Amino acid sequence: MDDVSPSRPAADGGSHPARAPRRAPERAPAGPGPARPRTRGPDAVAAVGLAGALAAACGGSGHAGGDAAGLTYASAGLVNCLDPQASASRLISIIDRNLFDSLVATGPDGKIQPWLATKWEVSPDGKTYTFHLRSGVTFHDGTPLDAAAVKATMDHAVDPKTKSVYASSLLGPYTGTKVVDASTVRIDLAKPYTPLLQSLSTPYLGIQSPKALRASCTKPVGSGPFSFVSWTQNTSIVLKRNPSYAWQSPTAKHTGPAKLAQLTFRLVPEDGARYGALTSGQADLIDDVPTANVKALKSASGLRFLQKDIPGTVENITFNPSRPPLNDVKVRQALQRSVNVDQLVKSVFNGVYARAWSVLSPASPGYTASLQNSIPYDPAAAAKLLDEAGWTGRDAAGYRTKNGKRLSVRWPVGAQLIRPSENILAQGVQAEAKKAGIEIQYVSEDSGAFVRDVISGNLDLYINNWRALNPDILRNMYASDRVPAVGGSNMFHIKDAQLDGWLNGAAATEDAAARQKAYADVQTRIVQQGLSLPLFVPSELLGVSDKVQNLNFDASLYLQFYDVSLGKA
């Protein structure tokens, strides 16, 4: 599940995405329903319906991108809120990058560069960051960018009423923002937090017009190269070029307004319809190319396929060590070794995704390759571990037992939140575990039931990934103080003194070598303690018309449209 991103409920009843949302749709709660079957090819009926919708949206044009001034992007994601401080799905972040600018930018080399802030100073104790703002910047509603707008944005991110999914965690030990003068603003921290500048470069902390904050979920107002036009629920979002734009990111390739007059994001969760929109010319760009269609796309005339591994955490199953039977490390380790991950990932995703060995993606700074082959498929080792843990009996169904009780773990998922291919992968894990005598109760639930299960802790397994350039995402997932009640992602309330020491130490130090070692130690302990089963490395899988020129990614692998233009295929 993704960016990025299926939602998970927070302890306060809000909705937190399971990562920085990649493929899974984010939508308003819906009624009960089973997970959708996997689609292996274009759905002709759905494609015909989509053609009509696209033609209507584009004024009846035979090709959504036929006008060189407008681009149509068909995405698997759905949208429930466009406020960058409230949501964190992959698609919303891509949309919001066009609407909102940031104080700083992260360059391709990972170095922080000025953007809305022309310069900044960090206090000797590392707890105060003072930013000097660029002059002449205005929001789409005409409000000038000033220190008060920055303060309003940062305070909005941590306001409990915002129910921040991710942005609040990016501010680390934030204590407040102070207006020094109209063009100078100070961000204060309780303790040093070296990831702050990189966090401030993300769209999640993009600066909003203070006049529009209350309505930013449905009518976002930023200072970006595009402004918001309309949002048709579960159908499309339209943006138009900001003609006054003159404060582009330092990573951009041109200056002045964007080259495209319009961006239309079509929300098309059905794989076949989305792929059909690309091949029929109804969309200029699609994400989540069905892996069954990758081979054909690579050889298609006038189209190209792009794949890039995403930084952050990989698609992985987190184990709940706080209740039986997974409170026994040997049971967790046995479950890790019971699953033939290599074969499952290859068969479900047609060899497109790479098998993961660490919880951190190889595309992430801080990744360690030392875990390669560290938890291979090994049924004999799994059996030995379960014997040592006392699960030596067998019931009539073949599951292991101890003191007459079956070895069973519960894995509920939100039916509206899991992608078809992920559903198949999960069922494969369930079947593999059964061979070892471990029952996985894989349950597809409606949103309400899933929320209740997560809040109450009535689950043993949870599948997720997070898109993040900074390896500090591991602290958000595994540090004992980063529980959902405070906006963290440590949903099983894991308490491990060694993890806490490494994670908090890495966040506070400027020593690059020390950070690298700490994050390597964290990854190793997560795997060795059986806290996670890494599955595969998430990738952007994009289908692009040859008409699309100068399509770029930012450092976190989010698409950037500021430099894009449309030409002849």
C-alpha positions as CSV (number, residue, x, y, z in Angstrom):
1,M,0.0,0.0,0.0
2,D,1.2,3.6,-0.6
3,D,2.1,7.3,-0.7
4,V,3.1,8.1,0.0
5,S,-1.3,6.1,0.4
6,P,-4.0,4.2,2.2
7,S,-5.2,6.0,5.3
8,R,-4.9,4.7,8.8
9,P,-6.8,6.1,11.7
10,A,-5.1,8.1,14.3
11,A,-5.7,7.8,18.0
12,D,-7.6,11.0,17.9
13,G,-10.0,9.7,15.3
14,G,-8.3,11.5,12.4
15,S,-7.0,9.8,9.4
16,H,-3.2,9.1,9.0
17,P,-1.8,7.7,5.8
18,A,0.3,4.7,6.1
19,R,3.2,6.4,4.2
20,A,3.9,8.8,1.9
21,P,1.2,7.6,0.0
22,R,2.6,5.6,-4.0
23,R,-0.3,3.7,-5.3
24,A,-3.2,3.2,-2.8
25,P,-6.2,5.5,-3.2
26,E,-7.1,8.0,-0.5
27,R,-10.8,8.6,-0.3
28,A,-13.5,9.5,2.0
29,P,-14.9,6.6,4.1
30,A,-17.1,4.4,2.1
31,G,-19.4,1.5,2.9
32,P,-18.3,-2.1,3.2
33,G,-17.1,-3.9,0.1
34,P,-14.6,-6.6,-0.8
35,A,-11.2,-5.8,-2.2
36,R,-11.4,-5.3,-6.0
37,P,-10.1,-8.1,-8.2
38,R,-6.8,-7.5,-9.9
39,T,-7.1,-6.1,-13.5
40,R,-4.7,-7.6,-16.0
41,G,-5.5,-5.6,-19.0
42,P,-7.5,-2.6,-20.4
43,D,-11.2,-2.6,-19.5
44,A,-12.9,-1.6,-22.7
45,V,-16.1,-0.5,-21.0
46,A,-14.3,1.6,-18.5
47,A,-12.1,3.1,-21.1
48,V,-15.1,4.2,-23.2
49,G,-16.7,5.8,-20.2
50,L,-13.4,7.6,-19.4
51,A,-13.2,8.8,-23.0
52,G,-16.5,10.7,-22.7
53,A,-15.5,12.2,-19.3
54,L,-12.2,13.3,-20.7
55,A,-13.7,14.8,-23.8
56,A,-16.2,16.7,-21.7
57,A,-13.5,18.0,-19.4
58,C,-11.5,19.3,-22.3
59,G,-14.3,21.0,-24.2
60,G,-14.9,18.1,-26.5
61,S,-11.3,17.9,-27.7
62,G,-10.5,14.6,-29.4
63,H,-7.3,14.4,-27.3
64,A,-7.0,15.7,-23.8
65,G,-3.5,16.9,-24.5
66,G,-4.1,17.9,-28.1
67,D,-3.9,21.6,-27.0
68,A,-0.2,22.2,-26.6
69,A,-1.0,24.4,-23.6
70,G,-2.7,21.8,-21.4
71,L,-1.6,18.4,-20.0
72,T,-3.9,15.6,-18.7
73,Y,-2.5,13.3,-16.0
74,A,-4.6,10.2,-15.2
75,S,-3.7,9.0,-11.7
76,A,-4.6,6.0,-9.6
77,G,-5.0,8.1,-6.5
78,L,-8.1,9.6,-5.1
79,V,-8.3,12.8,-3.1
80,N,-10.0,13.8,0.1
81,C,-8.3,17.1,1.1
82,L,-5.8,19.4,-0.8
83,D,-4.4,21.0,2.4
84,P,-0.7,20.0,2.3
85,Q,-0.5,20.2,6.1
86,A,-3.5,17.9,6.6
87,S,-2.9,15.2,4.0
88,A,0.1,13.2,2.7
89,S,-0.9,11.1,-0.2
90,R,1.4,10.9,-3.2
91,L,-1.0,12.4,-5.6
92,I,-2.0,15.3,-3.3
93,S,1.7,16.1,-2.8
94,I,2.2,16.2,-6.6
95,I,-0.8,18.5,-7.0
96,D,0.3,20.7,-4.1
97,R,3.8,21.1,-5.4
98,N,2.3,23.1,-8.2
99,L,0.2,25.2,-5.8
100,F,2.6,25.8,-3.0
101,D,6.2,27.0,-2.8
102,S,8.5,26.2,0.1
103,L,11.0,28.2,2.1
104,V,13.9,26.2,0.7
105,A,14.5,23.6,-2.0
106,T,16.5,20.3,-2.0
107,G,18.7,20.1,-5.0
108,P,19.5,16.9,-6.9
109,D,22.7,16.5,-4.9
110,G,20.7,16.7,-1.6
111,K,22.0,20.2,-0.7
112,I,19.5,22.7,0.6
113,Q,19.1,25.8,-1.6
114,P,17.2,29.2,-1.0
115,W,13.7,29.6,-2.4
116,L,11.1,31.7,-0.7
117,A,13.8,32.3,1.9
118,T,16.8,34.0,0.4
119,K,19.1,33.0,3.4
120,W,18.9,31.7,6.9
121,E,20.9,31.3,10.1
122,V,21.0,28.5,12.6
123,S,21.8,29.2,16.2
124,P,24.9,27.6,17.7
125,D,22.8,25.3,19.8
126,G,20.8,24.1,16.7
127,K,17.5,25.1,18.2
128,T,16.6,28.3,16.3
129,Y,16.4,28.8,12.5
130,T,16.0,32.4,11.3
131,F,14.8,32.9,7.7
132,H,14.9,36.0,5.6
133,L,12.1,36.1,3.0
134,R,12.2,37.0,-0.6
135,S,10.4,40.2,-1.5
136,G,7.7,40.6,-4.1
137,V,6.1,37.2,-3.7
138,T,2.3,37.1,-3.7
139,F,-0.3,34.4,-3.1
140,H,-2.9,33.5,-5.7
141,D,-5.4,35.6,-3.8
142,G,-3.2,38.7,-3.9
143,T,-2.0,38.4,-0.3
144,P,1.8,39.2,0.0
145,L,4.1,36.6,1.4
146,D,5.4,37.7,4.8
147,A,6.6,36.3,8.1
148,A,3.0,36.2,9.4
149,A,2.1,33.8,6.5
150,V,5.0,31.5,7.4
151,K,4.0,31.5,11.0
152,A,0.4,30.8,10.2
153,T,1.4,27.8,8.0
154,M,3.7,26.2,10.6
155,D,1.2,26.7,13.4
156,H,-1.5,25.3,11.2
157,A,0.6,22.1,10.6
158,V,0.8,21.4,14.4
159,D,-2.7,22.5,15.3
160,P,-4.7,19.5,16.5
161,K,-7.7,20.8,14.5
162,T,-5.7,20.3,11.3
163,K,-5.4,16.6,12.1
164,S,-2.1,16.5,10.3
165,V,-1.2,13.2,8.7
166,Y,2.5,13.9,8.2
167,A,3.5,17.5,8.2
168,S,3.4,18.0,11.9
169,S,6.0,15.2,12.3
170,L,8.3,16.9,9.8
171,L,8.7,19.8,12.2
172,G,10.3,17.5,14.8
173,P,10.6,19.1,18.3
174,Y,8.8,22.3,17.1
175,T,7.9,24.8,19.8
176,G,6.7,27.7,17.7
177,T,7.3,30.3,15.0
178,K,7.9,34.0,15.8
179,V,7.6,37.0,13.5
180,V,10.8,39.1,13.9
181,D,9.6,41.6,11.3
182,A,7.6,41.4,8.0
183,S,10.5,39.7,6.1
184,T,12.1,37.8,8.9
185,V,10.7,34.7,10.7
186,R,12.2,32.4,13.4
187,I,11.4,28.7,13.9
188,D,12.1,27.5,17.4
189,L,12.8,23.9,18.5
190,A,13.0,22.2,21.8
191,K,16.2,20.4,20.8
192,P,18.5,20.2,17.7
193,Y,16.8,18.6,14.7
194,T,19.0,18.3,11.7
195,P,16.3,17.1,9.2
196,L,14.4,20.4,9.6
197,L,15.7,22.1,6.4
198,Q,15.0,19.1,4.2
199,S,11.5,18.8,5.8
200,L,10.8,22.5,5.0
201,S,11.6,21.8,1.3
202,T,8.7,19.3,0.9
203,P,5.2,20.3,-0.3
204,Y,3.8,19.2,3.0
205,L,5.2,22.4,4.5
206,G,4.5,24.6,1.5
207,I,3.5,28.1,2.5
208,Q,-0.2,28.9,2.4
209,S,-2.1,32.2,2.2
210,P,-3.2,32.9,5.8
211,K,-6.5,34.2,4.5
212,A,-7.3,30.8,2.9
213,L,-6.2,28.3,5.6
214,R,-9.7,27.5,6.9
215,A,-10.8,26.5,3.4
216,S,-7.6,25.0,2.2
217,C,-8.9,21.4,2.0
218,T,-11.2,22.3,-0.9
219,K,-9.9,25.7,-2.1
220,P,-6.1,25.8,-1.6
221,V,-4.3,29.1,-2.1
222,G,-0.5,29.2,-2.4
223,S,2.1,31.1,-4.4
224,G,3.0,28.4,-6.8
225,P,3.3,28.3,-10.6
226,F,-0.3,27.1,-10.9
227,S,-3.5,28.1,-9.1
228,F,-6.5,26.1,-8.2
229,V,-9.5,26.2,-10.5
230,S,-11.9,23.3,-9.6
231,W,-12.2,19.9,-8.0
232,T,-14.9,17.5,-9.1
233,Q,-15.1,14.9,-6.3
234,N,-13.6,11.5,-7.4
235,T,-13.3,12.7,-11.0
236,S,-10.8,15.5,-11.6
237,I,-8.8,18.5,-10.3
238,V,-8.0,21.4,-12.6
239,L,-5.2,24.0,-12.2
240,K,-4.3,27.0,-14.3
241,R,-1.0,28.8,-14.9
242,N,-0.2,31.6,-12.5
243,P,0.7,34.5,-15.0
244,S,2.5,36.5,-12.2
245,Y,4.9,33.7,-11.2
246,A,8.5,34.9,-11.0
247,W,10.1,33.1,-7.9
248,Q,10.7,29.6,-9.3
249,S,12.6,27.0,-7.4
250,P,16.4,27.1,-7.9
251,T,16.2,23.6,-9.4
252,A,13.9,24.8,-12.2
253,K,15.2,25.0,-15.8
254,H,13.5,28.3,-16.8
255,T,12.2,31.5,-15.3
256,G,8.8,33.2,-15.3
257,P,5.4,31.6,-15.6
258,A,5.0,27.8,-16.2
259,K,5.0,26.7,-19.9
260,L,1.7,24.8,-19.6
261,A,-1.5,26.9,-19.4
262,Q,-3.4,24.1,-17.6
263,L,-3.0,20.9,-15.6
264,T,-5.9,18.5,-15.4
265,F,-5.6,15.6,-12.9
266,R,-8.0,12.8,-13.8
267,L,-8.7,10.4,-10.9
268,V,-8.8,7.0,-12.5
269,P,-8.2,4.2,-9.9
270,E,-9.1,1.4,-12.3
271,D,-5.9,0.0,-13.8
272,G,-7.3,-0.9,-17.2
273,A,-9.1,2.4,-17.8
274,R,-6.0,4.4,-16.8
275,Y,-3.8,2.4,-19.1
276,G,-6.4,2.6,-21.9
277,A,-6.5,6.4,-21.5
278,L,-2.8,6.6,-22.2
279,T,-2.7,4.2,-25.2
280,S,-5.8,5.9,-26.8
281,G,-4.4,9.4,-26.4
282,Q,-6.9,10.6,-23.8
283,A,-4.2,11.2,-21.3
284,D,-0.6,12.5,-21.7
285,L,0.7,10.8,-18.6
286,I,-0.4,8.1,-16.2
287,D,1.0,6.7,-13.0
288,D,0.9,3.2,-11.6
289,V,1.3,1.5,-15.0
290,P,-0.1,-2.0,-14.4
291,T,2.9,-4.3,-14.2
292,A,1.3,-6.7,-16.7
293,N,1.4,-3.9,-19.3
294,V,4.9,-2.7,-18.8
295,K,6.4,-4.9,-21.5
296,A,3.9,-3.7,-24.1
297,L,4.4,-0.1,-23.1
298,K,8.1,-0.3,-23.5
299,S,7.7,-1.2,-27.2
300,A,4.7,1.1,-27.9
301,S,5.1,3.8,-30.5
302,G,4.8,7.4,-29.3
303,L,4.9,6.4,-25.6
304,R,7.6,5.7,-23.1
305,F,7.9,4.0,-19.7
306,L,9.7,5.5,-16.8
307,Q,10.6,3.6,-13.6
308,K,12.4,5.2,-10.6
309,D,12.8,3.7,-7.2
310,I,11.2,5.8,-4.4
311,P,13.1,7.0,-1.3
312,G,11.6,6.3,2.1
313,T,10.5,3.0,3.5
314,V,9.7,0.0,1.3
315,E,6.5,-1.9,1.2
316,N,6.7,-3.9,4.3
317,I,4.6,-5.8,6.9
318,T,5.1,-4.4,10.4
319,F,4.6,-6.9,13.2
320,N,2.9,-6.1,16.5
321,P,5.3,-7.1,19.3
322,S,3.0,-5.8,22.0
323,R,0.7,-8.8,22.3
324,P,0.8,-12.6,21.9
325,P,1.9,-14.5,19.8
326,L,4.1,-11.9,18.1
327,N,5.5,-10.7,21.5
328,D,7.9,-13.7,21.1
329,V,10.8,-12.7,18.9
330,K,11.2,-16.3,17.7
331,V,7.6,-16.3,16.4
332,R,8.3,-13.1,14.5
333,Q,11.5,-14.4,13.1
334,A,9.8,-17.7,12.1
335,L,7.1,-15.7,10.2
336,Q,9.8,-13.7,8.4
337,R,11.4,-17.0,7.2
338,S,8.1,-18.7,6.3
339,V,7.4,-16.4,3.3
340,N,9.0,-16.9,-0.1
341,V,9.1,-13.2,-0.7
342,D,11.2,-13.4,-3.9
343,Q,8.8,-15.7,-5.6
344,L,5.7,-13.7,-4.5
345,V,7.0,-10.3,-5.5
346,K,8.2,-11.7,-8.9
347,S,4.9,-13.4,-9.7
348,V,2.5,-10.8,-8.4
349,F,4.3,-7.8,-10.0
350,N,5.6,-9.6,-13.2
351,G,9.2,-9.0,-12.2
352,V,8.9,-5.2,-12.3
353,Y,9.6,-4.5,-8.6
354,A,12.8,-5.6,-6.7
355,R,12.6,-7.6,-3.6
356,A,13.4,-5.5,-0.5
357,W,15.8,-6.6,2.4
358,S,15.8,-3.6,4.6
359,V,12.8,-1.5,5.7
360,L,14.5,1.5,4.1
361,S,14.6,1.8,0.3
362,P,17.9,1.6,-1.6
363,A,17.0,5.0,-3.1
364,S,17.2,6.6,0.4
365,P,20.1,8.3,2.0
366,G,21.2,6.1,5.0
367,Y,20.3,2.8,3.3
368,T,22.5,-0.1,4.2
369,A,23.1,-3.0,1.8
370,S,24.5,-5.2,4.5
371,L,21.1,-6.8,5.0
372,Q,21.0,-8.4,1.6
373,N,20.0,-12.1,1.9
374,S,19.8,-11.7,5.7
375,I,16.2,-13.2,6.0
376,P,16.0,-15.7,3.2
377,Y,13.0,-18.1,2.7
378,D,14.0,-21.0,5.0
379,P,11.1,-23.3,6.1
380,A,13.5,-25.5,8.1
381,A,14.7,-22.5,10.2
382,A,11.1,-21.3,10.7
383,A,10.1,-24.7,11.9
384,K,13.0,-24.8,14.4
385,L,12.2,-21.4,15.7
386,L,8.5,-22.3,16.3
387,D,9.6,-25.5,18.1
388,E,11.9,-23.5,20.3
389,A,9.0,-21.1,21.0
390,G,6.8,-24.0,22.2
391,W,4.5,-24.2,19.3
392,T,5.0,-28.0,18.8
393,G,1.5,-29.3,18.4
394,R,-0.7,-29.4,15.3
395,D,-4.5,-29.1,15.1
396,A,-6.8,-30.8,12.5
397,A,-6.2,-27.9,10.0
398,G,-2.5,-28.3,10.2
399,Y,-1.8,-25.1,12.2
400,R,0.7,-25.2,15.1
401,T,-0.6,-25.2,18.6
402,K,0.6,-24.6,22.2
403,N,-1.4,-25.6,25.2
404,G,-4.3,-26.3,22.9
405,K,-4.3,-22.8,21.4
406,R,-3.8,-22.3,17.7
407,L,-0.9,-20.1,16.4
408,S,-2.9,-17.3,14.8
409,V,-2.4,-13.6,14.0
410,R,-4.9,-11.1,12.8
411,W,-4.4,-8.9,9.7
412,P,-7.3,-6.6,8.9
413,V,-7.2,-4.2,5.9
414,G,-9.5,-1.4,4.8
415,A,-11.3,-2.7,1.7
416,Q,-11.3,0.7,0.2
417,L,-7.6,1.3,0.9
418,I,-5.7,-1.7,-0.5
419,R,-4.8,-2.0,-4.2
420,P,-5.8,-5.2,-6.0
421,S,-2.2,-6.3,-6.5
422,E,-1.4,-5.7,-2.8
423,N,-4.5,-7.9,-2.0
424,I,-3.0,-10.7,-4.0
425,L,0.4,-10.3,-2.4
426,A,-1.2,-10.4,1.1
427,Q,-3.1,-13.6,0.2
428,G,0.2,-15.1,-1.0
429,V,1.8,-14.2,2.4
430,Q,-1.2,-15.9,4.1
431,A,-0.8,-19.0,2.1
432,E,3.0,-19.2,2.7
433,A,2.5,-18.8,6.5
434,K,-0.1,-21.6,6.5
435,K,2.6,-24.0,5.2
436,A,4.6,-23.3,8.3
437,G,1.6,-23.8,10.5
438,I,0.9,-20.1,11.2
439,E,-2.7,-18.9,10.6
440,I,-3.0,-15.4,9.3
441,Q,-6.6,-14.1,9.6
442,Y,-6.6,-11.8,6.6
443,V,-9.8,-9.8,6.9
444,S,-11.1,-7.2,4.5
445,E,-13.2,-4.6,6.4
446,D,-15.2,-1.5,5.8
447,S,-13.6,1.8,6.8
448,G,-15.4,2.1,10.2
449,A,-14.4,-1.4,11.4
450,F,-10.8,-0.9,10.2
451,V,-10.6,2.4,12.1
452,R,-11.9,0.7,15.3
453,D,-9.4,-2.1,15.0
454,V,-6.4,0.2,14.6
455,I,-7.4,2.5,17.4
456,S,-8.0,-0.4,19.7
457,G,-4.9,-2.3,18.6
458,N,-6.8,-5.3,17.4
459,L,-4.4,-6.3,14.8
460,D,-1.0,-8.1,14.5
461,L,0.1,-7.2,11.0
462,Y,0.0,-3.9,9.1
463,I,1.3,-3.3,5.6
464,N,2.6,0.2,4.7
465,N,5.3,2.3,3.1
466,W,6.3,5.9,3.4
467,R,7.9,8.2,0.8
468,A,10.5,10.4,2.4
469,L,13.9,11.6,1.3
470,N,15.2,11.8,4.9
471,P,15.9,8.5,6.8
472,D,14.4,10.3,9.8
473,I,11.2,8.7,8.6
474,L,12.4,5.6,10.6
475,R,12.2,7.6,13.8
476,N,8.6,8.5,13.0
477,M,7.8,4.8,12.6
478,Y,9.9,3.2,15.4
479,A,10.8,5.7,18.1
480,S,8.8,5.1,21.3
481,D,7.6,8.7,21.5
482,R,6.2,8.8,17.9
483,V,2.9,7.1,18.5
484,P,-0.3,8.1,16.6
485,A,-1.7,10.2,19.4
486,V,1.1,12.8,18.7
487,G,1.1,12.4,14.9
488,G,3.6,9.6,14.7
489,S,3.5,6.3,12.9
490,N,4.6,3.9,15.6
491,M,1.2,2.4,15.6
492,F,2.2,-0.7,17.6
493,H,3.8,1.4,20.4
494,I,7.2,-0.3,19.9
495,K,9.5,0.5,22.8
496,D,13.1,-0.3,22.1
497,A,15.8,1.6,24.0
498,Q,18.5,0.9,21.4
499,L,16.3,2.1,18.5
500,D,15.4,5.2,20.5
501,G,19.0,6.0,21.1
502,W,20.1,5.6,17.5
503,L,17.1,7.4,16.0
504,N,17.1,10.4,18.4
505,G,20.9,10.7,18.2
506,A,20.8,10.7,14.4
507,A,18.2,13.4,14.3
508,A,20.3,15.6,16.6
509,T,23.8,15.3,15.1
510,E,25.4,17.1,12.1
511,D,28.0,14.3,11.8
512,A,27.1,12.6,8.5
513,A,29.1,9.4,9.3
514,A,27.5,9.1,12.7
515,R,24.1,9.5,11.1
516,Q,24.9,6.8,8.5
517,K,26.0,4.4,11.1
518,A,23.0,5.0,13.4
519,Y,20.5,4.4,10.5
520,A,22.4,1.3,9.5
521,D,22.1,0.0,13.1
522,V,18.4,0.8,13.1
523,Q,17.7,-1.1,9.9
524,T,19.7,-4.1,11.1
525,R,17.9,-4.2,14.5
526,I,14.4,-3.9,12.9
527,V,15.1,-6.9,10.7
528,Q,17.0,-9.0,13.4
529,Q,14.3,-8.4,16.0
530,G,11.6,-9.4,13.6
531,L,9.7,-6.1,13.7
532,S,9.1,-6.0,10.0
533,L,9.1,-8.2,6.9
534,P,10.4,-6.1,3.9
535,L,8.6,-7.0,0.7
536,F,9.5,-4.9,-2.3
537,V,11.0,-1.6,-3.3
538,P,8.3,0.9,-4.4
539,S,8.8,2.6,-7.7
540,E,7.2,5.2,-9.8
541,L,5.8,3.4,-12.8
542,L,4.9,6.1,-15.4
543,G,3.5,5.9,-18.9
544,V,4.3,9.1,-20.8
545,S,3.3,10.4,-24.2
546,D,6.3,11.4,-26.3
547,K,4.6,14.8,-26.5
548,V,5.5,15.5,-22.9
549,Q,8.9,17.3,-22.7
550,N,11.0,18.3,-19.8
551,L,9.2,16.2,-17.2
552,N,11.3,16.2,-14.1
553,F,11.3,14.8,-10.6
554,D,12.3,16.6,-7.4
555,A,14.7,15.0,-4.9
556,S,11.9,13.0,-3.3
557,L,10.8,11.7,-6.7
558,Y,7.6,13.8,-6.9
559,L,6.8,14.9,-10.4
560,Q,7.4,18.6,-11.3
561,F,5.4,20.3,-14.0
562,Y,6.8,23.8,-14.0
563,D,9.2,23.2,-16.8
564,V,7.0,20.8,-18.8
565,S,5.8,21.6,-22.3
566,L,3.9,19.7,-24.9
567,G,5.2,19.2,-28.4
568,K,4.7,16.7,-31.3
569,A,5.1,13.0,-30.7
